Amino acid sequence: MPAPWTGRGPAGRVRARAAALAARTAGRLAGRAPAEADSAPLGLPREQVPAALRALTRTAEALLSAGASAADVTALTLRAAAGAGLHRTQVDITFTAVVVSTTGDDGVPLTDVRVVQVRGTDYARLSRLYELAHAAGAGEVGVAELDARLRRLLSARRPYRGSVASLGAVGLAVSVAVLLGGGWAVAAAAAGTTAALQLVLLALDRRGLPVFFQQVAGAGLATAVALVLLQWREHLPGGAGSLPPSLVVGSGIVVLLAGLSLVGSAEDAIAGFYVTAGARAFETVVLTVGLVLGIAGVLDLGQRAGVVLTLTFAATEPPAVAVQVLAGASAALAWAVSGYAEARAVVLAALAGATASAAAAAASAAGAGPVAAAGVAALLVGLLAEGTAWRWRVPGLVVSVCGIVPLLPGLAVFRAISALVGGSTSAGLVLLVQALGTALALAAGVTLGEFCSTPLRREFDRVERRVRRRAGNRRF
């Protein structure tokens, strides 16, 4: 019996285990050793093979477009192929295409190709796809049923309306504003800015505008709010100190940064899927450039109009650790809601966000820098998420990505671009490198935590099987 939930891991080990599983299954069916599995019968009637290939490629395409890593997609597709009886199967994954090939009884290769259709974030769909792929790998779902269930899954409605997801993005901005040390005025301003930002992005998305230009428009809107606050600061209660424009716009930038596939690209690179990793990384760079252009363009227009956004970014007193933990949990929960996650995934995301914030605060108190603290927190989140999330039938990817959202360097990105546009090239480059280092530390920490969770997951599986075996012996 295959493990109920294998999670993620390096591509070489994952593909080797999936191939070994298929070989052992084929060897048992043919009455031979696994080494002789290449000569095993196909296991499916010839006329059913094309339908099985189409179902497999559709499943792989849906997984990849929903945000699963290439290693996960390859392992799940091979496992589902073995469960369907296709024991001599090869899977090739790129960022834009899925190729599944198998060999029939007569030795003629059969191949199906599917182009990946990019969709929005939908963690509920991703979780259901994982469950379906594992059920197919366990032999619980036939070829016809797999295709039918996949069609129903892809056409199913999301758990809640888009307005609820937009409120999740607003909640994320409020939580980040609190994490950055802002008060109620900053949180309210961040909520209003993000609400307007969501309306603009929704209108642009409905008109089919590419995501790059949506990033430009979103960053430009957030920076325009900072310019307006700078002009009105003498009319605000408490003066400029009660509503720092930098914290407001930094909270809005985090909302735009949270959707970037930093974790996925880092894991694919470490796992050996360099083509897919390069494509994901380039996509991240392009979307980040959109943020840079949006911020720099509005700042430049403001300077030409005589509104110079000169921000000192004075250090603010960080909130209490309890407040940081609660705000981190709220930020992760809000991002999970904005990604249409189901209830159990939302709860696990909140726990991961609280864990990340507490770990980062502890590391900072111990003397670690911001980059090191982010890496330590991401390592812990990746370890716990991948080691335990599968027990609630939630992909570790969902929990990990949501858990590190409170640590994303939105304010550092805005500070760097503001310094570069203002002429402080050296200071801007230092801040930009710091922001990039934080992002890479988050991605690498999550990936390393997932890798280190493999022995922990194996031990959990071993203990669980032992307990079930003993319970069965007592019962009978």
Backbone torsions as a table, in degrees:
resi	resn	phi	psi	omega
1	MET	NA	130.5	178.0
2	PRO	-71.4	157.3	178.5
3	ALA	-61.8	147.2	-175.6
4	PRO	-66.2	-27.1	-176.2
5	TRP	-160.3	104.7	-171.7
6	THR	-86.5	-21.3	179.2
7	GLY	76.0	-147.6	-172.5
8	ARG	-123.5	168.3	178.5
9	GLY	176.0	-179.2	179.7
10	PRO	-58.2	145.1	-171.8
11	ALA	-64.7	-40.0	-177.6
12	GLY	-61.1	-46.1	-179.8
13	ARG	-69.0	-40.8	-178.6
14	VAL	-64.3	-48.1	-178.6
15	ARG	-66.6	-35.3	178.5
16	ALA	-64.8	-42.4	179.5
17	ARG	-66.2	-41.6	179.8
18	ALA	-65.4	-41.5	178.2
19	ALA	-65.6	-38.9	178.4
20	ALA	-64.7	-38.8	177.2
21	LEU	-61.8	-45.5	179.0
22	ALA	-63.6	-39.9	-179.3
23	ALA	-66.9	-41.7	179.0
24	ARG	-64.9	-39.6	178.3
25	THR	-63.3	-44.9	179.3
26	ALA	-64.4	-38.9	-180.0
27	GLY	-65.1	-39.0	178.6
28	ARG	-67.7	-38.9	179.8
29	LEU	-66.8	-32.5	-178.3
30	ALA	-92.9	-5.1	-178.6
31	GLY	72.6	32.7	-176.5
32	ARG	-130.0	174.8	175.7
33	ALA	-75.8	156.8	179.3
34	PRO	-58.0	-29.8	-178.4
35	ALA	-65.9	-21.5	-179.0
36	GLU	-98.2	16.2	-172.8
37	ALA	-68.8	-22.0	-178.7
38	ASP	-64.4	-25.3	179.5
39	SER	-95.8	10.0	-179.0
40	ALA	-72.1	154.1	177.3
41	PRO	-63.7	160.5	-175.3
42	LEU	-61.6	-39.0	179.0
43	GLY	92.9	-10.2	177.5
44	LEU	-131.9	144.7	172.1
45	PRO	-59.4	146.4	-174.4
46	ARG	-55.6	-39.1	-175.6
47	GLU	-71.7	-15.4	179.2
48	GLN	-91.7	-12.1	-175.5
49	VAL	-64.9	-46.6	179.1
50	PRO	-57.5	-40.9	178.9
51	ALA	-64.5	-39.0	178.1
52	ALA	-65.1	-40.9	178.9
53	LEU	-63.2	-42.7	179.5
54	ARG	-63.2	-40.3	178.5
55	ALA	-64.4	-39.7	179.7
56	LEU	-66.5	-44.6	-179.5
57	THR	-67.3	-36.6	176.9
58	ARG	-64.7	-40.5	177.9
59	THR	-64.8	-44.9	179.6
60	ALA	-63.7	-41.8	179.0
61	GLU	-62.9	-42.0	179.3
62	ALA	-65.4	-40.5	178.1
63	LEU	-62.8	-45.7	-177.2
64	LEU	-67.2	-40.9	-179.8
65	SER	-69.8	-23.6	178.4
66	ALA	-82.7	-5.9	175.7
67	GLY	112.1	2.8	178.7
68	ALA	-68.6	151.0	179.8
69	SER	-74.2	160.2	179.7
70	ALA	-62.9	-35.4	177.8
71	ALA	-63.6	-43.3	177.9
72	ASP	-63.4	-45.4	-177.8
73	VAL	-62.5	-42.5	179.7
74	THR	-63.8	-47.8	-177.9
75	ALA	-64.1	-44.4	-178.9
76	LEU	-66.6	-37.7	179.7
77	THR	-68.0	-43.0	177.3
78	LEU	-63.6	-38.4	180.0
79	ARG	-67.9	-42.3	177.5
80	ALA	-65.2	-36.1	177.7
81	ALA	-63.9	-42.5	177.9
82	ALA	-63.7	-39.5	178.3
83	GLY	-66.3	-29.3	179.1
84	ALA	-84.3	-8.2	179.9
85	GLY	101.1	4.1	177.3
86	LEU	-93.5	92.1	-170.6
87	HIS	-91.9	-11.8	177.5
88	ARG	-117.5	76.7	-172.1
89	THR	-123.4	140.6	174.5
90	GLN	-120.6	140.3	-179.0
91	VAL	-126.1	130.8	176.7
92	ASP	-124.4	123.8	-175.9
93	ILE	-116.7	127.7	166.6
94	THR	-123.7	-179.8	-177.1
95	PHE	-71.0	-22.5	-174.9
96	THR	-120.8	-2.3	-176.7
97	ALA	-152.2	153.2	175.6
98	VAL	-126.3	128.8	179.4
99	VAL	-122.6	123.0	177.1
100	VAL	-122.2	125.8	-177.5
101	SER	-130.5	143.0	177.2
102	THR	-143.2	171.7	-177.2
103	THR	-124.5	132.5	-179.5
104	GLY	-83.3	-176.1	-179.8
105	ASP	-61.9	-32.2	-177.5
106	ASP	-86.8	4.9	178.6
107	GLY	82.3	2.5	179.5
108	VAL	-83.3	122.8	-179.3
109	PRO	-72.3	142.6	176.4
110	LEU	-121.7	132.5	-173.8
111	THR	-134.7	142.4	174.3
112	ASP	-130.8	136.3	-177.3
113	VAL	-121.5	139.9	178.3
114	ARG	-138.3	130.6	177.7
115	VAL	-82.1	135.7	-177.1
116	VAL	-76.5	125.2	175.8
117	GLN	-98.0	116.6	-176.0
118	VAL	-74.1	131.3	177.5
119	ARG	-123.5	174.8	177.4
120	GLY	-77.2	173.8	-179.9
121	THR	-66.7	128.2	178.6
122	ASP	-150.0	89.4	-176.3
123	TYR	-69.4	-28.9	177.1
124	ALA	-64.4	-44.1	178.2
125	ARG	-64.1	-39.9	179.5
126	LEU	-62.3	-43.1	179.2
127	SER	-63.3	-41.7	179.7
128	ARG	-67.8	-35.3	176.5
129	LEU	-64.6	-39.9	176.2
130	TYR	-61.0	-45.4	-179.6
131	GLU	-62.2	-42.2	-179.5
132	LEU	-65.3	-42.7	-180.0
133	ALA	-64.4	-39.0	178.6
134	HIS	-70.0	-36.4	176.2
135	ALA	-64.8	-39.4	176.8
136	ALA	-65.9	-38.4	178.5
137	GLY	-66.9	-30.2	178.3
138	ALA	-81.3	-0.6	-179.8
139	GLY	78.8	13.9	-178.4
140	GLU	-85.1	-12.9	-176.5
141	VAL	-127.0	123.5	176.7
142	GLY	-76.6	176.0	-176.7
143	VAL	-63.4	-49.0	-178.8
144	ALA	-64.2	-41.8	179.8
145	GLU	-67.5	-36.7	177.6
146	LEU	-59.9	-46.1	-179.8
147	ASP	-65.4	-41.7	-179.4
148	ALA	-66.0	-44.4	179.7
149	ARG	-66.2	-35.2	178.4
150	LEU	-65.6	-41.1	178.3
151	ARG	-63.0	-43.7	178.8
152	ARG	-64.6	-38.4	-179.0
153	LEU	-65.4	-44.6	-176.9
154	LEU	-71.6	-24.6	179.6
155	SER	-96.1	-1.3	-178.2
156	ALA	-70.6	150.7	178.5
157	ARG	-76.2	155.2	179.6
158	ARG	-70.8	160.3	-175.6
159	PRO	-59.4	-29.3	179.4
160	TYR	-152.3	173.9	-173.3
161	ARG	-73.7	164.5	178.7
162	GLY	-65.0	-27.9	178.5
163	SER	-64.4	-35.5	177.0
164	VAL	-67.2	-40.4	177.1
165	ALA	-63.3	-38.1	177.4
166	SER	-65.2	-37.8	175.3
167	LEU	-63.5	-32.9	175.1
168	GLY	-62.2	-41.2	176.8
169	ALA	-63.8	-38.4	177.1
170	VAL	-64.6	-42.3	177.1
171	GLY	-62.5	-34.6	176.7
172	LEU	-62.7	-45.1	-180.0
173	ALA	-62.1	-40.9	178.7
174	VAL	-63.5	-43.5	-179.6
175	SER	-64.3	-41.6	179.4
176	VAL	-66.2	-37.4	177.4
177	ALA	-60.0	-39.6	177.3
178	VAL	-67.8	-41.3	178.7
179	LEU	-62.2	-33.3	-180.0
180	LEU	-78.9	-2.1	177.3
181	GLY	97.7	11.7	179.8
182	GLY	-81.1	158.4	178.2
183	GLY	-93.8	-161.9	-178.7
184	TRP	-66.0	-35.2	179.8
185	ALA	-64.7	-42.4	178.4
186	VAL	-64.9	-41.7	179.8
187	ALA	-63.1	-41.8	179.0
188	ALA	-65.7	-42.2	178.5
189	ALA	-65.3	-39.2	177.3
190	ALA	-64.0	-39.0	178.3
191	ALA	-63.9	-45.0	179.0
192	GLY	-64.1	-41.9	179.2
193	THR	-63.0	-44.9	-177.8
194	THR	-69.4	-34.8	176.5
195	ALA	-61.5	-45.5	176.3
196	ALA	-64.1	-37.6	179.1
197	LEU	-62.8	-42.2	179.4
198	GLN	-64.7	-39.2	178.2
199	LEU	-63.6	-41.7	179.6
200	VAL	-66.1	-45.9	-179.6
201	LEU	-63.7	-37.8	178.6
202	LEU	-65.3	-41.6	178.6
203	ALA	-65.6	-40.9	179.4
204	LEU	-68.2	-37.3	179.6
205	ASP	-67.3	-37.9	178.1
206	ARG	-64.0	-28.6	179.1
207	ARG	-88.5	4.4	174.9
208	GLY	77.2	20.9	179.2
209	LEU	-70.5	134.5	179.3
210	PRO	-56.8	153.3	-175.5
211	VAL	-61.9	-32.9	179.5
212	PHE	-56.4	-47.6	-179.0
213	PHE	-72.1	-27.2	173.5
214	GLN	-65.3	-38.9	176.9
215	GLN	-64.7	-41.0	178.2
216	VAL	-61.0	-47.2	-178.5
217	ALA	-65.5	-41.7	-179.8
218	GLY	-64.3	-46.6	178.6
219	ALA	-64.8	-38.1	178.2
220	GLY	-64.4	-40.2	178.5
221	LEU	-64.6	-44.1	179.5
222	ALA	-62.1	-39.6	179.3
223	THR	-71.2	-34.7	176.8
224	ALA	-62.5	-36.1	175.9
225	VAL	-62.3	-39.1	178.0
226	ALA	-62.7	-39.4	178.4
227	LEU	-65.6	-40.2	179.1
228	VAL	-64.4	-43.3	178.6
229	LEU	-63.4	-35.8	178.7
230	LEU	-65.5	-36.4	179.1
231	GLN	-73.6	-32.6	-175.9
232	TRP	-96.8	8.0	-170.9
233	ARG	-64.3	-29.3	-179.9
234	GLU	-74.4	-15.7	178.4
235	HIS	-95.8	-4.6	-177.6
236	LEU	-87.6	146.1	176.7
237	PRO	-61.4	128.7	177.9
238	GLY	89.2	-4.8	178.5
239	GLY	78.0	-162.4	-175.2
240	ALA	-69.1	-27.4	-174.9
241	GLY	-68.3	-24.6	-177.6
242	SER	-78.8	-18.0	-176.5
243	LEU	-143.0	73.4	-179.3
244	PRO	-64.8	123.5	180.0
245	PRO	-59.8	-30.4	-177.5
246	SER	-63.3	-40.2	-179.2
247	LEU	-70.2	-36.4	179.9
248	VAL	-65.2	-49.3	-177.9
249	VAL	-71.5	-32.2	177.1
250	GLY	-62.9	-37.0	177.2
251	SER	-65.4	-39.1	178.4
252	GLY	-68.9	-35.0	179.7
253	ILE	-67.3	-35.3	178.1
254	VAL	-60.1	-38.5	178.3
255	VAL	-59.7	-38.7	179.0
256	LEU	-75.8	-32.3	-179.4
257	LEU	-74.3	-26.7	-171.8
258	ALA	-63.4	-25.9	-178.3
259	GLY	-83.2	-4.4	-178.0
260	LEU	-74.1	140.4	-172.8
261	SER	-88.1	61.1	179.9
262	LEU	-69.9	-43.9	-176.9
263	VAL	-66.9	-43.4	-179.1
264	GLY	-62.6	-42.7	-179.6
265	SER	-67.9	-39.5	179.0
266	ALA	-65.9	-42.1	-179.2
267	GLU	-66.5	-41.6	179.0
268	ASP	-62.6	-39.1	178.8
269	ALA	-66.0	-45.1	-179.3
270	ILE	-67.4	-33.7	-178.7
271	ALA	-77.7	-11.6	177.9
272	GLY	102.1	2.7	176.3
273	PHE	-90.9	76.4	-170.3
274	TYR	-71.8	-33.5	179.1
275	VAL	-65.3	-48.8	178.5
276	THR	-65.7	-39.9	178.9
277	ALA	-63.7	-41.8	178.6
278	GLY	-63.5	-39.2	178.7
279	ALA	-66.9	-44.2	177.9
280	ARG	-62.9	-42.4	-179.9
281	ALA	-64.3	-40.4	179.2
282	PHE	-66.6	-37.2	175.7
283	GLU	-61.2	-43.0	178.2
284	THR	-62.0	-41.6	178.6
285	VAL	-63.1	-44.3	-179.1
286	VAL	-62.0	-44.6	179.6
287	LEU	-67.1	-34.4	176.5
288	THR	-68.5	-38.0	174.5
289	VAL	-60.5	-35.6	175.1
290	GLY	-60.6	-41.1	174.9
291	LEU	-61.1	-44.2	-179.0
292	VAL	-61.3	-45.9	-178.7
293	LEU	-64.3	-40.8	179.4
294	GLY	-63.7	-45.0	179.7
295	ILE	-68.3	-49.1	-177.3
296	ALA	-64.0	-38.6	-179.1
297	GLY	-63.3	-45.2	-179.2
298	VAL	-69.2	-39.2	177.6
299	LEU	-63.3	-39.8	179.0
300	ASP	-66.4	-42.1	177.3
301	LEU	-63.3	-37.6	177.9
302	GLY	-64.6	-39.9	178.0
303	GLN	-65.8	-39.1	178.8
304	ARG	-66.8	-29.9	178.6
305	ALA	-86.7	1.9	178.9
306	GLY	89.5	6.3	177.7
307	VAL	-102.9	96.1	-176.5
308	VAL	-93.8	118.8	-179.6
309	LEU	-89.1	87.6	178.2
310	THR	-102.1	104.3	-176.3
311	LEU	-109.4	131.8	-179.0
312	THR	-85.4	-21.2	-179.1
313	PHE	53.5	50.4	178.4
314	ALA	-62.0	142.0	-178.6
315	ALA	-63.9	129.7	178.5
316	THR	-100.4	154.1	179.0
317	GLU	-71.3	121.2	-179.2
318	PRO	-65.3	148.5	178.6
319	PRO	-67.2	168.1	177.8
320	ALA	-61.0	156.4	-176.7
321	VAL	-59.8	-39.5	179.2
322	ALA	-62.3	-39.6	178.0
323	VAL	-67.0	-39.4	177.8
324	GLN	-62.2	-42.4	-179.8
325	VAL	-64.8	-45.6	179.6
326	LEU	-64.8	-41.9	179.1
327	ALA	-67.2	-36.9	176.3
328	GLY	-64.1	-42.6	176.6
329	ALA	-62.8	-41.1	179.3
330	SER	-65.5	-39.1	179.6
331	ALA	-64.9	-45.3	179.1
332	ALA	-65.2	-41.7	177.7
333	LEU	-61.6	-43.6	-178.2
334	ALA	-64.4	-39.8	178.9
335	TRP	-68.1	-37.0	176.2
336	ALA	-62.5	-39.9	177.2
337	VAL	-65.9	-41.6	178.6
338	SER	-65.0	-20.7	176.8
339	GLY	-97.4	15.2	175.8
340	TYR	61.3	37.5	177.4
341	ALA	-75.3	152.2	177.4
342	GLU	-79.0	173.7	-170.5
343	ALA	-59.3	-46.4	-177.0
344	ARG	-66.4	-34.8	177.2
345	ALA	-69.1	-36.2	178.4
346	VAL	-63.8	-42.7	179.7
347	VAL	-64.2	-45.5	179.2
348	LEU	-64.8	-36.0	177.7
349	ALA	-64.5	-41.4	178.1
350	ALA	-62.1	-42.0	177.1
351	LEU	-63.2	-39.6	178.9
352	ALA	-66.5	-39.9	177.9
353	GLY	-64.3	-40.6	176.9
354	ALA	-64.6	-40.3	178.5
355	THR	-63.6	-43.7	-179.7
356	ALA	-63.2	-44.4	-179.6
357	SER	-65.4	-42.1	178.9
358	ALA	-64.9	-41.9	179.6
359	ALA	-65.9	-41.1	178.8
360	ALA	-64.9	-41.0	178.2
361	ALA	-64.6	-40.5	178.4
362	ALA	-65.6	-41.5	179.0
363	ALA	-65.5	-40.0	177.8
364	SER	-65.2	-39.7	177.7
365	ALA	-64.9	-28.2	178.8
366	ALA	-81.6	-2.1	176.9
367	GLY	104.4	5.1	179.8
368	ALA	-76.4	148.9	176.4
369	GLY	-75.5	174.6	-177.2
370	PRO	-63.2	-37.3	-179.8
371	VAL	-68.2	-46.8	180.0
372	ALA	-64.5	-40.8	179.3
373	ALA	-62.7	-41.0	177.9
374	ALA	-64.2	-40.7	179.1
375	GLY	-64.5	-41.7	179.0
376	VAL	-64.2	-44.2	179.8
377	ALA	-63.7	-42.7	179.4
378	ALA	-65.8	-36.5	177.2
379	LEU	-60.7	-44.3	179.8
380	LEU	-66.8	-41.0	179.4
381	VAL	-63.9	-45.5	178.9
382	GLY	-62.3	-40.0	179.8
383	LEU	-63.4	-48.8	-177.0
384	LEU	-73.3	-39.6	-177.4
385	ALA	-65.1	-49.4	-177.3
386	GLU	-73.6	-26.2	-178.6
387	GLY	-81.6	-22.5	-173.6
388	THR	-128.5	-20.8	-173.0
389	ALA	-63.8	-30.6	-177.5
390	TRP	-62.6	-24.0	179.9
391	ARG	-66.9	-23.4	174.9
392	TRP	-101.9	15.5	177.3
393	ARG	57.4	43.5	176.4
394	VAL	-122.8	127.9	177.8
395	PRO	-59.7	138.3	178.0
396	GLY	-60.2	-28.2	178.8
397	LEU	-58.2	-43.0	-178.2
398	VAL	-62.6	-47.1	-177.7
399	VAL	-67.2	-41.3	-178.0
400	SER	-65.5	-47.8	-177.7
401	VAL	-63.5	-44.1	179.0
402	CYS	-67.6	-34.5	-176.8
403	GLY	-66.3	-32.1	-177.5
404	ILE	-90.7	-2.0	-179.3
405	VAL	-57.1	-40.7	179.1
406	PRO	-61.9	-16.4	-176.8
407	LEU	-101.2	2.7	-178.6
408	LEU	-64.5	140.9	-171.9
409	PRO	-86.4	57.7	-178.9
410	GLY	-65.9	-46.2	-179.3
411	LEU	-66.2	-36.9	179.0
412	ALA	-64.2	-38.2	177.5
413	VAL	-63.2	-45.6	-179.9
414	PHE	-64.6	-41.5	178.1
415	ARG	-61.2	-43.2	-178.3
416	ALA	-63.1	-46.8	-177.9
417	ILE	-68.3	-38.1	177.3
418	SER	-61.9	-40.8	178.7
419	ALA	-67.2	-39.9	179.7
420	LEU	-64.8	-44.0	179.2
421	VAL	-68.2	-34.1	-180.0
422	GLY	-76.7	-2.0	177.2
423	GLY	100.9	-7.8	178.7
424	SER	-87.2	76.8	-173.1
425	THR	-64.4	-45.9	-177.3
426	SER	-63.9	-45.5	178.8
427	ALA	-64.7	-39.1	179.0
428	GLY	-64.0	-41.7	178.8
429	LEU	-65.3	-38.9	178.4
430	VAL	-62.6	-45.3	179.3
431	LEU	-65.9	-36.8	179.9
432	LEU	-67.8	-40.0	176.5
433	VAL	-64.4	-38.6	177.7
434	GLN	-63.7	-42.7	178.0
435	ALA	-64.6	-42.7	178.0
436	LEU	-64.0	-40.7	178.2
437	GLY	-62.9	-38.8	177.7
438	THR	-64.3	-43.7	179.6
439	ALA	-63.0	-44.4	179.2
440	LEU	-67.1	-36.2	177.3
441	ALA	-64.0	-38.7	177.3
442	LEU	-63.6	-47.2	-178.4
443	ALA	-65.5	-46.4	-179.5
444	ALA	-66.8	-37.4	179.3
445	GLY	-64.3	-43.0	178.3
446	VAL	-63.6	-44.4	-178.9
447	THR	-64.1	-42.7	178.0
448	LEU	-65.7	-37.9	177.4
449	GLY	-63.3	-38.8	176.9
450	GLU	-64.2	-40.6	179.2
451	PHE	-65.0	-42.6	-179.4
452	CYS	-71.1	-18.1	-179.0
453	SER	-77.6	-11.5	-177.7
454	THR	-59.1	-49.5	176.9
455	PRO	-61.2	-37.2	178.9
456	LEU	-64.0	-42.3	179.1
457	ARG	-66.1	-38.8	177.6
458	ARG	-62.5	-41.8	-179.8
459	GLU	-66.0	-39.7	176.2
460	PHE	-60.0	-44.8	179.7
461	ASP	-62.7	-41.4	-178.4
462	ARG	-65.1	-44.2	179.3
463	VAL	-65.0	-41.2	-179.2
464	GLU	-64.3	-42.7	178.3
465	ARG	-64.2	-38.7	179.0
466	ARG	-65.1	-42.1	179.4
467	VAL	-64.6	-42.7	179.8
468	ARG	-65.5	-38.8	-179.8
469	ARG	-64.9	-43.2	179.1
470	ARG	-66.1	-39.1	178.4
471	ALA	-63.2	-39.7	178.4
472	GLY	-65.8	-38.6	179.1
473	ASN	-65.8	-38.7	178.8
474	ARG	-67.5	-35.9	-176.7
475	ARG	-67.5	-37.4	-176.2
476	PHE	-107.5	NA	NA
